[in-house]
Amino acid sequence: MNTAVKVAIIYYSATGNITEIAREMADTAEKAGAEVRLRRVAELAPPEAIAANPAWAANAAATSEVPVATADDMLWADAVIMGSPTRFGNIASQLKQFLDTLGGVWHQGLLADKVYSGFTSTGTRHGGHESTLLALTHTFHHFGGIVVAPGYTHPGKFEDGNPYGTSHHDGGGTLPVDDTTRAAARIQAERVVRFARAIATPVAA
Ligand SMILES: Cc1cc2nc3c(=O)[nH]c(=O)nc-3n(C[C@H](O)[C@H](O)[C@H](O)COP(=O)(O)O)c2cc1C
């Protein structure tokens, strides 16, 4: 049975790398039969900071039509995939701010029993891929979520090499999201849909 599942892809991106990965995952999840909501979290940085960085300004303009994430997107979803650039080895404050608005629904137990998974992008090869993904996972555990990491469950995972989630490194803004990262994103999104479907499938009495 091909149970319809709902996947929310919720991300923050300043200079566009996370946007690219989020779109790849959204496309993959849709092709796998999921209903998808692609959502960006609200920007907190001042307009002058964004305007001073051409890549940041370009990404802001290119994603202005992407709806801003709300708590309802979390409640709607069977599975949530969250993405954030590394910020000093941790997630971006913009995504953290969104997470911190979820206390009410968390308290009602409404974020539990969903599939959660994460992805990131860094400036350098060893600048915090794993620490950022693990930091994101802390919150998923507090939600009572079912964390679905890609592991090395697909031959392609030995190419990108990160079992915690898809991660890109942008070489200080010189390396756009490439085929290796896109392949990892597809593997992760397909796996999330598969597990969300397994959880959503009614068990025969
Ligand atoms: C304030 C700040 C902190 C950052 N911290 C790190 C870091 O700890 N390690 C790293 O490798 N890159 C770091 N970066 C670089 C970004 O994580 C990287 O450029 C990422 O690919 C940006 O994703 P985006 O294009 O989706 O915004 C930092 C960038 C900023 C602006």
The ligand as an SDF file (V2000), in Angstrom:
LIG
                    3D

 31 33  0  0  0  0  0  0  0  0999 V2000
   28.2960   33.7200   11.5130 C   0  0  0  0  0  0  0  0  0  0  0  0
   28.7580   32.5540   10.7000 C   0  0  0  0  0  0  0  0  0  0  0  0
   29.3100   31.4610   11.3270 C   0  0  0  0  0  0  0  0  0  0  0  0
   29.7800   30.3780   10.5750 C   0  0  0  0  0  0  0  0  0  0  0  0
   30.3360   29.3180   11.2280 N   0  0  0  0  0  0  0  0  0  0  0  0
   30.8900   28.3230   10.5000 C   0  0  0  0  0  0  0  0  0  0  0  0
   31.5510   27.2410   11.1540 C   0  0  0  0  0  0  0  0  0  0  0  0
   31.5960   27.1210   12.3700 O   0  0  0  0  0  0  0  0  0  0  0  0
   32.1250   26.2910   10.3620 N   0  0  0  0  0  0  0  0  0  0  0  0
   32.0970   26.3580    8.9910 C   0  0  0  0  0  0  0  0  0  0  0  0
   32.6620   25.4930    8.3390 O   0  0  0  0  0  0  0  0  0  0  0  0
   31.4210   27.3410    8.3580 N   0  0  0  0  0  0  0  0  0  0  0  0
   30.8200   28.3250    9.0820 C   0  0  0  0  0  0  0  0  0  0  0  0
   30.1400   29.3210    8.4350 N   0  0  0  0  0  0  0  0  0  0  0  0
   29.9190   29.2200    6.9820 C   0  0  0  0  0  0  0  0  0  0  0  0
   28.5040   28.6930    6.6190 C   0  0  0  0  0  0  0  0  0  0  0  0
   28.0780   27.6480    7.4700 O   0  0  0  0  0  0  0  0  0  0  0  0
   28.5150   28.1780    5.1820 C   0  0  0  0  0  0  0  0  0  0  0  0
   28.9030   29.2110    4.3150 O   0  0  0  0  0  0  0  0  0  0  0  0
   27.1980   27.5630    4.7460 C   0  0  0  0  0  0  0  0  0  0  0  0
   27.4180   26.8090    3.5710 O   0  0  0  0  0  0  0  0  0  0  0  0
   26.1430   28.6210    4.4480 C   0  0  0  0  0  0  0  0  0  0  0  0
   24.9150   28.0100    4.0890 O   0  0  0  0  0  0  0  0  0  0  0  0
   23.8330   28.8620    3.2930 P   0  0  0  0  0  0  0  0  0  0  0  0
   24.4660   29.2100    1.9710 O   0  0  0  0  0  0  0  0  0  0  0  0
   22.6440   28.0030    3.1390 O   0  0  0  0  0  0  0  0  0  0  0  0
   23.5600   30.0710    4.1210 O   0  0  0  0  0  0  0  0  0  0  0  0
   29.6550   30.3890    9.1600 C   0  0  0  0  0  0  0  0  0  0  0  0
   29.0690   31.5000    8.5330 C   0  0  0  0  0  0  0  0  0  0  0  0
   28.6110   32.5670    9.2860 C   0  0  0  0  0  0  0  0  0  0  0  0
   27.9880   33.7390    8.5790 C   0  0  0  0  0  0  0  0  0  0  0  0
  1  2  1  0
  2  3  1  0
  2 30  2  0
  3  4  2  0
  4  5  1  0
  4 28  1  0
  5  6  2  0
  6  7  1  0
  6 13  1  0
  7  8  2  0
  7  9  1  0
  9 10  1  0
 10 11  2  0
 10 12  1  0
 12 13  2  0
 13 14  1  0
 14 15  1  0
 14 28  1  0
 15 16  1  0
 16 17  1  0
 16 18  1  0
 18 19  1  0
 18 20  1  0
 20 21  1  0
 20 22  1  0
 22 23  1  0
 23 24  1  0
 24 25  2  0
 24 26  1  0
 24 27  1  0
 28 29  2  0
 29 30  1  0
 30 31  1  0
M  END
$$$$
